[in-house]
Amino acid sequence: MRAKHRKTLEAIYRHPISGTIKWSEIEALLVSIGAELNERAGSRVVVILEGSVHVFHRPHPNPETDKGAVGDVRDMLREVGIEP
């Protein structure tokens, strides 16, 4: 895993949950670990990772992901055994 993706992964697991992680950095991390991302209507993105399917909303108009979505990404990663 590249250092950039490792930093994003560590930010996702940081306590308290960060509200300043850019969604584009989370997407890049997910792709680097083998996730498939599919665009859906509106700002929805379906993430398929090791058979696990999750739907997220891209943040807008700001690029930062809200704390609830970061927590959901953390739960998804933990579910498939990916931790820093």
C-alpha positions as CSV (number, residue, x, y, z in Angstrom):
1,M,0.0,0.0,0.0
2,R,1.3,3.4,-0.9
3,A,2.2,5.9,1.8
4,K,-0.6,8.2,0.7
5,H,-3.2,5.4,1.0
6,R,-1.8,4.4,4.4
7,K,-2.2,7.9,5.7
8,T,-5.8,7.9,4.5
9,L,-6.5,4.6,6.2
10,E,-5.0,5.9,9.4
11,A,-7.1,9.0,9.2
12,I,-10.2,6.8,8.8
13,Y,-9.4,4.9,12.0
14,R,-8.4,8.0,14.0
15,H,-10.3,8.9,17.1
16,P,-12.3,11.1,17.3
17,I,-13.6,10.5,13.8
18,S,-12.3,13.1,11.4
19,G,-14.6,15.3,9.3
20,T,-11.8,16.6,7.0
21,I,-10.9,13.6,4.9
22,K,-11.6,14.2,1.2
23,W,-13.9,11.7,-0.5
24,S,-11.5,11.5,-3.5
25,E,-8.8,10.2,-1.1
26,I,-11.1,7.6,0.3
27,E,-12.1,6.4,-3.2
28,A,-8.4,6.2,-4.1
29,L,-7.7,4.0,-1.0
30,L,-10.7,1.8,-1.8
31,V,-9.6,1.2,-5.4
32,S,-6.0,0.5,-4.3
33,I,-7.2,-2.3,-2.0
34,G,-9.3,-3.9,-4.8
35,A,-12.8,-2.3,-4.3
36,E,-15.0,-1.9,-7.3
37,L,-16.8,1.5,-7.5
38,N,-20.0,1.9,-9.5
39,E,-21.7,5.3,-10.1
40,R,-25.4,5.5,-9.4
41,A,-28.1,8.2,-9.6
42,G,-27.3,11.5,-8.0
43,S,-24.2,11.4,-5.9
44,R,-24.5,7.7,-4.9
45,V,-21.5,5.4,-5.3
46,V,-21.8,1.6,-4.8
47,V,-18.6,0.1,-3.3
48,I,-18.1,-3.6,-3.6
49,L,-15.2,-5.0,-1.5
50,E,-14.7,-8.7,-1.0
51,G,-18.3,-9.5,-1.7
52,S,-19.5,-6.8,0.7
53,V,-21.8,-4.1,-1.0
54,H,-22.2,-0.6,0.5
55,V,-23.8,2.5,-0.9
56,F,-22.3,5.9,-0.1
57,H,-23.1,9.5,-1.0
58,R,-20.4,11.7,-2.4
59,P,-20.2,14.8,-0.4
60,H,-21.1,18.1,-2.1
61,P,-20.6,20.9,-2.5
62,N,-17.6,20.5,-0.2
63,P,-15.1,17.7,-0.9
64,E,-14.7,16.6,2.8
65,T,-16.5,13.5,3.9
66,D,-18.8,13.9,7.0
67,K,-18.1,12.0,10.2
68,G,-21.0,9.6,9.7
69,A,-19.7,8.5,6.3
70,V,-16.2,8.1,7.6
71,G,-17.5,5.9,10.4
72,D,-19.4,3.8,7.8
73,V,-16.3,3.4,5.7
74,R,-14.4,2.3,8.8
75,D,-17.1,-0.2,9.6
76,M,-16.9,-1.6,6.0
77,L,-13.1,-1.9,6.2
78,R,-13.2,-3.5,9.6
79,E,-15.8,-6.0,8.3
80,V,-13.4,-7.3,5.6
81,G,-10.4,-7.2,7.9
82,I,-8.6,-4.1,6.7
83,E,-7.0,-2.0,9.5
84,P,-3.9,0.2,9.8
